[in-house]
């Protein structure tokens, strides 16, 4: 089995997370919805419960460019940039580790390179998200953002969905979606009305629902997030 094949196995079977739970112990920390988390340099976070957003200020508004949920590692060099910060989108629980201690153990177990690959992949995805959410027209940004939210919630892309109707996370509201789409609440609301008229999404209920079949027929990003 070569490196890429083993990396796929590591990601699919959550091997890193299981290994860390067996070999490392750290107290659970908590943050309430809307709270900010300071990820100090040299620290790695592991999410145990809830959803965390990576936000940055683009001089006009604070935009969400990446999501982390259960069993996700949070370690990013861009967090050293004061424009970037972490915010809890719902009540969360996480543990924090020292990267030095962490890396030594993983090196011994021949897993550190796979940990780095996981982290770099997440950081690359955040930069891709940021590019699209800064440059595409608003309608496309909304398609992309909701597909990104869906994949974070269910662990697979929309085109892999087996059901027709899926619920979206309870924390997703128009104001939060506007933060993803780098747009005003008014503009996002107007575009969502168009989505609703086409039957793509239901936003009048407390928890939003998306019609996968209709969504995929309209989405320009169905194979790219």
Beta strands, then each sheet from edge to edge (+ up, - down):
strand 1: 29-31
strand 2: 36-37
strand 3: 43-49
strand 4: 52-57
strand 5: 62-68
strand 6: 73-74
strand 7: 84-88
strand 8: 92-98
strand 9: 165-167
strand 10: 201-202
strand 11: 209-211
sheet 1: 1+ 8- 3+ 6-
sheet 2: 2+ 7- 4+ 5-
sheet 3: 9+ 11- 10+
end
